[in-house]
Amino acid sequence: MPVLLVVHHTSSPTLQALLEAVRAGAALVDGVDLVSRPALAAGPAD
């Protein structure tokens, strides 16, 4: 199954809202898993 990796740095409420909107939109796509990682926790293995 395809994976959508979202690497984020949500330093403000506006960016947090944007992340939530991306998550909600990705949930509408059948057959895609969403993986969300904070920027400082993401690495090459992701």
Residue pairs with C-beta under 8 A, 6 or more apart in sequence:
1 31
1 32
1 33
2 31
2 32
2 33
3 32
3 33
3 34
3 35
4 26
4 29
4 32
4 33
4 34
4 35
5 35
5 36
5 37
5 42
5 46
6 19
6 22
6 23
6 26
6 34
6 35
6 36
6 37
7 37
7 38
7 39
7 42
7 46
8 15
8 19
8 36
8 37
8 38
8 39
9 15
9 38
9 39
9 40
10 16
10 18
10 19
10 38
19 36
23 34
23 36
26 32
26 34
27 34
35 46
37 46
